Amino acid sequence: MADLESFREETRRWLAANAPASMYTPPQNPDDICWGGRKMRYPDDVKRWLDVMAERGWTAPTWPREYGGGGLSKAEAKALAEEMAKLRLRPPLVGFGLSMIGPLLLQEGSEELKREHLPPIVRGEIRWCQGYSEPGAGSDLAGLQTRAVRDGDVFVLNGQKVWTSFADKADWMFILVRTDFEAPKHSGITFLLMDMETPGVTVRPIKLISGSSPFCETFLADVRVPVRNVVGRMNGGWLLAKALLGHERTMIADAFKERDDAKRLVALARRYLGEDSGRVADARVRDRIAQIEMDQACLDLTLARARDGAKAGHKPGPESSIFKLYGTELNQRRRELMVETLGPQALGWEGPGFADEELKVTRDWLRSRGNSIEGGTSEVQLNIIAKRVLGLPD
């Protein structure tokens, strides 16, 4: 215990001495959130924060030192997270490398793949995207048709992926492909790692109703991927895919809540609906804000319990569908209330008469409509909860 307290005190001093001042403030725009990679340029303070944390391995604090991680115990990593939270520091790095493919490689990857890919993830040098969904395989992911035909030491890939988050900004993709065309659909899938600069890879952003383009179509035409890039075993990719879906659903549930959402919602309500004795004037809106924040607190505690379980070595199970369902629909409720609070000022798209914050509220609300579709629709999550969590009959 004394050693842990010493670690905590040393960590607190180190963070205070090394964190740039701007890292104590919420991100002002998406470019202030560091996803790493070769294709993006980040503000100087964001890059400096990444570099000093990565040097200590604290972008991936519990990963082994031999792969660039911090080598911290679970208790030390928790202390680090707590001290960062007390200082309200931004994370130095986020993304699928840390939350999805990195943990999978630690469990299932060959030693060669671990040494090749984990250190660049820790340093934020490589950004990853996920190649799962296809035009004919979304909710029924096991029906995917992207083909990988072996040709000596490589697979030749042909097909299309869709709704690939940030594929246009990613350096590598972890991708599901069909390698056995005669086997049952769940049994003929292989999990591969693919360099996005490989000839034959074409990426096309998809413009959303909100005006942004975080999702892409990815086209594969005779793309040659080394056989050594298989994670796990040939035709055994479905089990790995399911494990990663659990990580993804937990991550999605945690991703949509911005750090100051509660304060922002209350501030909007006071500005547009007025105050009564220091409170939001509309009692019904006060009640809805309170309910949203109580629900968010419950979700946060449940997610924290799941994260503790993951640190203890427990793989995410079907209960992650609860997180995804509740987190995304809670975010939609929050965005809807913001729009209702603004009234006619939420009707703007661009031009005079609308403040930047009002336009952001509108676009955030439009973007939130996709939350209950991406990562598996709410209907799919309800089916999983009914069958695999509650054990209900078909």
C-alpha positions as CSV (number, residue, x, y, z in Angstrom):
1,M,0.0,0.0,0.0
2,A,2.8,2.4,0.9
3,D,4.5,1.7,-2.5
4,L,1.2,2.4,-4.3
5,E,0.8,5.7,-2.4
6,S,4.4,6.6,-3.3
7,F,3.6,5.8,-7.0
8,R,0.5,8.0,-6.8
9,E,2.4,11.0,-5.3
10,E,5.2,10.6,-7.9
11,T,2.6,10.3,-10.7
12,R,0.7,13.4,-9.5
13,R,4.0,15.5,-9.5
14,W,5.1,14.2,-12.9
15,L,1.7,14.9,-14.5
16,A,1.6,18.4,-13.1
17,A,5.2,19.1,-14.3
18,N,4.8,17.6,-17.8
19,A,1.2,18.2,-19.0
20,P,0.9,21.2,-21.3
21,A,-1.5,23.8,-19.9
22,S,-4.0,23.3,-22.7
23,M,-4.4,19.7,-21.8
24,Y,-6.4,20.7,-18.7
25,T,-9.2,22.1,-20.9
26,P,-11.8,20.3,-22.9
27,P,-11.1,19.8,-26.7
28,Q,-12.3,22.7,-28.7
29,N,-12.7,20.7,-32.0
30,P,-12.1,17.2,-33.2
31,D,-8.5,17.9,-34.2
32,D,-7.7,18.5,-30.5
33,I,-8.4,14.8,-29.8
34,C,-5.3,12.7,-30.7
35,W,-6.0,9.5,-32.6
36,G,-2.4,9.4,-33.8
37,G,-1.4,8.2,-37.3
38,R,0.7,9.4,-40.2
39,K,-2.0,11.3,-42.0
40,M,-3.0,13.9,-39.4
41,R,-1.2,16.9,-38.0
42,Y,-2.1,17.8,-34.4
43,P,-1.6,21.1,-32.4
44,D,1.8,21.3,-30.8
45,D,0.5,20.8,-27.3
46,V,-1.5,17.7,-28.3
47,K,1.6,16.2,-30.0
48,R,3.8,17.1,-27.0
49,W,1.4,15.5,-24.6
50,L,1.3,12.3,-26.7
51,D,5.1,12.2,-26.9
52,V,5.8,12.6,-23.2
53,M,3.2,10.0,-22.2
54,A,4.2,7.5,-24.8
55,E,7.8,7.8,-23.7
56,R,6.7,6.4,-20.3
57,G,4.4,3.9,-22.0
58,W,1.4,5.6,-20.3
59,T,-0.7,5.7,-23.5
60,A,-1.0,1.9,-22.8
61,P,-0.1,1.8,-19.1
62,T,-0.8,-2.0,-18.5
63,W,0.8,-3.3,-21.7
64,P,4.1,-5.0,-21.2
65,R,7.2,-2.8,-21.5
66,E,8.7,-5.1,-24.1
67,Y,6.0,-3.9,-26.5
68,G,6.3,-0.2,-25.5
69,G,3.7,-0.2,-22.7
70,G,4.0,1.1,-19.2
71,G,4.2,-2.2,-17.5
72,L,2.0,-1.0,-14.7
73,S,0.0,-3.2,-12.4
74,K,-3.7,-2.9,-12.4
75,A,-3.6,-0.9,-9.2
76,E,-1.0,1.5,-10.6
77,A,-2.9,2.0,-13.8
78,K,-6.0,2.8,-11.8
79,A,-4.1,5.3,-9.7
80,L,-2.8,6.9,-12.9
81,A,-6.3,7.2,-14.3
82,E,-7.6,8.6,-11.0
83,E,-4.8,11.3,-10.9
84,M,-5.5,12.3,-14.5
85,A,-9.2,12.6,-13.7
86,K,-8.5,14.7,-10.7
87,L,-6.5,17.1,-12.8
88,R,-9.1,16.9,-15.6
89,L,-6.4,16.0,-18.1
90,R,-7.3,14.8,-21.6
91,P,-6.2,11.3,-22.6
92,P,-3.0,11.6,-24.7
93,L,-4.2,9.1,-27.3
94,V,-7.5,7.4,-28.2
95,G,-8.5,5.0,-31.0
96,F,-9.0,1.5,-32.2
97,G,-5.4,0.6,-31.8
98,L,-5.5,1.0,-28.0
99,S,-9.0,-0.2,-27.4
100,M,-9.5,-3.0,-29.9
101,I,-6.7,-4.4,-32.0
102,G,-3.9,-3.9,-29.5
103,P,-5.6,-5.9,-26.7
104,L,-6.5,-8.6,-29.2
105,L,-2.9,-8.9,-30.5
106,L,-1.7,-9.2,-26.9
107,Q,-4.1,-12.2,-26.4
108,E,-4.0,-13.8,-29.9
109,G,-1.3,-12.3,-32.0
110,S,1.9,-14.0,-33.0
111,E,5.1,-12.7,-31.4
112,E,6.1,-11.2,-34.8
113,L,2.8,-9.3,-35.1
114,K,3.0,-8.1,-31.5
115,R,6.5,-6.7,-32.0
116,E,5.6,-5.2,-35.4
117,H,2.4,-3.4,-34.4
118,L,2.1,-2.8,-30.6
119,P,5.0,-0.3,-30.2
120,P,3.8,2.0,-33.0
121,I,0.3,1.9,-31.4
122,V,1.7,3.0,-28.1
123,R,3.6,5.9,-29.8
124,G,0.6,7.0,-31.7
125,E,2.4,6.4,-35.0
126,I,-0.2,4.2,-36.6
127,R,-4.0,4.7,-36.7
128,W,-6.3,1.7,-37.2
129,C,-9.7,1.3,-38.6
130,Q,-12.1,-1.7,-38.6
131,G,-13.2,-3.5,-41.8
132,Y,-16.3,-5.5,-40.7
133,S,-19.6,-4.3,-42.3
134,E,-20.4,-4.8,-46.0
135,P,-23.3,-3.7,-48.2
136,G,-24.9,-7.1,-47.7
137,A,-23.5,-7.9,-44.3
138,G,-24.3,-5.4,-41.5
139,S,-26.5,-6.9,-38.8
140,D,-25.8,-10.3,-40.3
141,L,-22.1,-9.8,-40.2
142,A,-21.3,-13.5,-40.7
143,G,-22.8,-13.2,-44.2
144,L,-19.8,-11.1,-45.4
145,Q,-18.5,-11.8,-48.9
146,T,-15.1,-10.1,-49.2
147,R,-13.0,-12.9,-50.6
148,A,-9.4,-13.7,-49.7
149,V,-7.8,-16.3,-52.1
150,R,-4.5,-17.7,-51.1
151,D,-1.6,-17.3,-53.6
152,G,1.6,-18.6,-52.1
153,D,2.6,-16.4,-49.2
154,V,-0.2,-13.8,-49.7
155,F,-3.9,-13.6,-49.8
156,V,-5.5,-11.7,-52.7
157,L,-8.5,-9.7,-51.4
158,N,-11.5,-8.6,-53.5
159,G,-14.7,-7.0,-52.1
160,Q,-16.1,-4.0,-50.4
161,K,-16.4,-2.7,-46.8
162,V,-18.8,0.0,-45.7
163,W,-19.4,2.3,-42.7
164,T,-15.6,2.0,-42.1
165,S,-15.0,4.7,-39.4
166,F,-12.2,7.0,-40.4
167,A,-10.8,4.7,-43.1
168,D,-9.6,7.8,-44.9
169,K,-7.4,8.8,-41.9
170,A,-6.3,5.3,-41.0
171,D,-2.9,3.7,-41.8
172,W,-3.9,0.0,-41.2
173,M,-7.2,-1.9,-41.1
174,F,-8.1,-5.1,-39.2
175,I,-10.4,-6.8,-41.5
176,L,-12.7,-9.9,-41.7
177,V,-12.5,-11.9,-45.0
178,R,-13.9,-15.1,-46.3
179,T,-11.2,-17.7,-46.8
180,D,-13.3,-20.9,-47.0
181,F,-16.2,-20.6,-49.4
182,E,-17.7,-24.0,-48.7
183,A,-17.8,-23.9,-44.9
184,P,-20.8,-22.7,-42.9
185,K,-20.8,-18.9,-42.9
186,H,-19.5,-18.5,-39.4
187,S,-16.7,-21.0,-40.0
188,G,-15.0,-19.7,-43.1
189,I,-13.9,-16.3,-41.9
190,T,-10.3,-15.2,-41.2
191,F,-9.0,-12.1,-39.3
192,L,-6.3,-10.2,-41.2
193,L,-4.2,-7.0,-40.8
194,M,-4.0,-4.9,-43.9
195,D,-1.8,-1.8,-44.7
196,M,-4.1,0.8,-46.2
197,E,-1.4,1.9,-48.6
198,T,-1.4,-1.5,-50.3
199,P,-2.1,-1.1,-54.1
200,G,-5.8,-1.8,-54.8
201,V,-7.2,-0.2,-51.7
202,T,-9.6,2.7,-52.5
203,V,-11.4,4.7,-49.8
204,R,-14.4,7.0,-50.4
205,P,-15.9,9.1,-47.5
206,I,-19.7,8.9,-47.0
207,K,-21.3,12.3,-46.3
208,L,-23.9,12.1,-43.4
209,I,-27.0,14.2,-42.8
210,S,-25.0,16.2,-40.2
211,G,-22.6,17.3,-43.0
212,S,-19.6,15.4,-41.6
213,S,-18.0,12.3,-43.1
214,P,-16.6,10.0,-40.4
215,F,-17.6,6.9,-42.3
216,C,-16.2,5.5,-45.5
217,E,-16.6,2.9,-48.2
218,T,-13.5,0.8,-48.7
219,F,-13.0,-1.0,-52.0
220,L,-10.5,-3.9,-52.4
221,A,-9.4,-4.9,-55.9
222,D,-6.7,-7.6,-56.0
223,V,-5.2,-6.4,-52.7
224,R,-2.2,-8.6,-51.7
225,V,-1.9,-9.2,-47.9
226,P,0.8,-11.4,-46.5
227,V,-0.4,-14.7,-44.9
228,R,1.7,-13.8,-41.8
229,N,-0.8,-11.0,-41.1
230,V,-3.4,-13.6,-40.0
231,V,-4.4,-13.1,-36.4
232,G,-5.3,-16.4,-34.6
233,R,-5.9,-19.3,-37.0
234,M,-7.2,-19.6,-40.5
235,N,-11.0,-19.7,-40.7
236,G,-11.1,-18.9,-37.0
237,G,-11.8,-15.2,-37.3
238,W,-15.4,-15.2,-36.2
239,L,-14.6,-15.9,-32.5
240,L,-12.1,-13.0,-32.6
241,A,-14.6,-10.8,-34.3
242,K,-17.2,-11.4,-31.6
243,A,-14.7,-10.6,-28.9
244,L,-13.8,-7.3,-30.6
245,L,-17.5,-6.5,-31.0
246,G,-17.8,-6.6,-27.3
247,H,-14.9,-4.1,-27.0
248,E,-16.5,-1.9,-29.7
249,R,-19.9,-1.8,-28.0
250,T,-18.4,-0.9,-24.7
251,M,-16.3,1.8,-26.4
252,I,-19.4,3.2,-28.3
253,A,-21.3,3.5,-25.1
254,D,-18.5,5.5,-23.5
255,A,-17.7,7.6,-26.6
256,F,-20.6,9.9,-27.1
257,K,-20.6,11.6,-23.7
258,E,-18.5,14.8,-23.9
259,R,-16.8,15.8,-20.6
260,D,-18.9,18.9,-20.0
261,D,-22.2,17.7,-21.5
262,A,-24.1,18.1,-18.2
263,K,-22.9,21.7,-17.6
264,R,-23.6,22.5,-21.3
265,L,-27.1,21.2,-21.1
266,V,-27.9,23.2,-18.0
267,A,-26.3,26.3,-19.4
268,L,-28.4,26.1,-22.6
269,A,-31.6,25.6,-20.6
270,R,-30.9,28.7,-18.4
271,R,-30.0,30.8,-21.4
272,Y,-33.0,29.9,-23.6
273,L,-35.6,29.1,-21.0
274,G,-34.7,31.5,-18.3
275,E,-34.1,31.1,-14.6
276,D,-36.3,31.0,-11.5
277,S,-34.5,31.5,-8.2
278,G,-31.3,30.2,-9.7
279,R,-32.9,27.2,-11.3
280,V,-33.9,26.4,-14.9
281,A,-37.4,28.0,-15.1
282,D,-39.2,25.1,-16.8
283,A,-39.8,22.4,-14.2
284,R,-40.4,19.7,-16.8
285,V,-37.0,20.4,-18.4
286,R,-35.4,20.4,-15.0
287,D,-36.9,16.9,-14.4
288,R,-35.6,15.6,-17.8
289,I,-32.1,17.0,-17.2
290,A,-32.0,15.3,-13.8
291,Q,-33.2,12.0,-15.2
292,I,-30.6,12.1,-18.0
293,E,-27.8,12.8,-15.6
294,M,-28.9,10.1,-13.2
295,D,-29.1,7.6,-16.0
296,Q,-25.7,8.7,-17.2
297,A,-24.2,8.3,-13.7
298,C,-25.6,4.7,-13.6
299,L,-24.1,4.0,-17.0
300,D,-20.8,5.4,-16.0
301,L,-20.6,3.3,-12.9
302,T,-21.6,0.2,-14.9
303,L,-18.9,0.9,-17.5
304,A,-16.3,1.5,-14.8
305,R,-17.2,-2.0,-13.3
306,A,-16.8,-3.5,-16.8
307,R,-13.4,-1.7,-17.3
308,D,-12.2,-3.1,-14.0
309,G,-13.3,-6.6,-15.1
310,A,-11.3,-6.1,-18.4
311,K,-8.2,-5.1,-16.4
312,A,-8.6,-8.3,-14.4
313,G,-8.5,-10.3,-17.6
314,H,-12.3,-10.8,-18.2
315,K,-13.2,-10.7,-21.9
316,P,-16.4,-8.7,-22.7
317,G,-19.4,-10.9,-23.1
318,P,-22.9,-10.4,-24.4
319,E,-23.6,-7.9,-21.6
320,S,-21.7,-5.3,-23.7
321,S,-24.9,-5.1,-25.8
322,I,-26.6,-3.5,-22.8
323,F,-23.9,-0.8,-22.7
324,K,-24.2,-0.1,-26.4
325,L,-28.0,0.0,-26.4
326,Y,-28.3,2.2,-23.3
327,G,-25.3,4.5,-24.0
328,T,-26.4,5.4,-27.6
329,E,-30.1,5.9,-26.8
330,L,-29.1,8.0,-23.8
331,N,-27.0,10.2,-26.0
332,Q,-30.0,10.6,-28.4
333,R,-32.2,11.7,-25.5
334,R,-29.6,14.3,-24.5
335,R,-29.3,15.7,-28.0
336,E,-33.0,15.8,-28.5
337,L,-33.5,17.8,-25.3
338,M,-30.8,20.3,-26.4
339,V,-32.6,20.8,-29.7
340,E,-36.0,21.2,-27.9
341,T,-34.4,23.7,-25.5
342,L,-33.1,25.9,-28.3
343,G,-36.5,26.1,-30.0
344,P,-36.4,27.9,-33.3
345,Q,-32.7,28.6,-32.9
346,A,-32.1,24.9,-33.5
347,L,-33.5,25.1,-37.0
348,G,-30.4,26.6,-38.5
349,W,-27.9,25.0,-40.9
350,E,-25.6,27.9,-41.8
351,G,-25.6,31.6,-42.4
352,P,-26.6,34.6,-40.3
353,G,-29.0,34.5,-37.4
354,F,-27.5,31.4,-35.7
355,A,-24.5,31.2,-33.3
356,D,-21.8,28.6,-33.9
357,E,-22.9,26.8,-30.7
358,E,-26.5,26.6,-32.0
359,L,-25.4,25.2,-35.3
360,K,-23.3,22.6,-33.4
361,V,-26.3,21.5,-31.3
362,T,-28.3,20.9,-34.5
363,R,-25.6,19.0,-36.2
364,D,-24.8,16.9,-33.1
365,W,-28.5,16.0,-32.9
366,L,-28.6,15.0,-36.6
367,R,-25.4,12.9,-36.1
368,S,-26.9,11.2,-33.0
369,R,-29.6,9.6,-35.2
370,G,-27.1,7.1,-36.4
371,N,-26.0,6.1,-32.9
372,S,-28.6,3.4,-32.6
373,I,-27.6,1.9,-35.9
374,E,-23.7,1.9,-35.9
375,G,-22.0,-0.9,-34.1
376,G,-25.1,-3.1,-34.3
377,T,-28.7,-1.7,-34.3
378,S,-30.6,-1.4,-31.1
379,E,-32.9,-4.2,-32.4
380,V,-29.9,-6.5,-32.7
381,Q,-28.7,-5.6,-29.2
382,L,-32.1,-6.3,-27.8
383,N,-32.1,-9.7,-29.4
384,I,-28.6,-10.5,-27.9
385,I,-29.7,-9.3,-24.5
386,A,-32.9,-11.4,-24.6
387,K,-31.2,-14.6,-25.8
388,R,-27.6,-14.5,-24.4
389,V,-28.0,-12.4,-21.2
390,L,-31.5,-13.2,-20.0
391,G,-31.7,-16.7,-21.5
392,L,-35.2,-16.1,-23.1
393,P,-36.4,-18.6,-25.6
394,D,-36.6,-17.8,-29.4
